């Protein structure tokens, strides 16, 4: 009787079929979204310590072994960046940076060499602007200002240029 009423007075007699189709689509999307990336970490973490398959869908934060930190240090010293190491080992970039810093490696190394700083100081004294120097050496004008001040360059008074907004 109820089915007859729904069919008789409803504009959507195939509601059940529509719901089933939607549920199938959602479950397919859910399956695709939970597929793990292949990386150094996820390949190792697919099994528990005893070798049995991991039963949790949640990937707990990984402890980085001292051997892995040695590998991170070696790779970083050969020129591999923090972001690339984070991707390779499936770690957060902050984790990589902290492990490297714990081994005495400065991951915030200056982006301009001491030789280039001296050259930039000479150019600044010749009249180049901080913005122009920044473009030439590939760093922000504020960073250029800081590096020039560190080597004792006296800044000129502002003569225009763009003012940075306070808000």
PyMOL commands that set and color helices and strands:
alter all, ss='L'
color gray80, all
select helices_A, chain A and resi 2-9+15-33+40-44+66-77+82-89+93-102+114-125+130-137+141-150
alter helices_A, ss='H'
color red, helices_A
deselect
rebuild
show_as cartoon
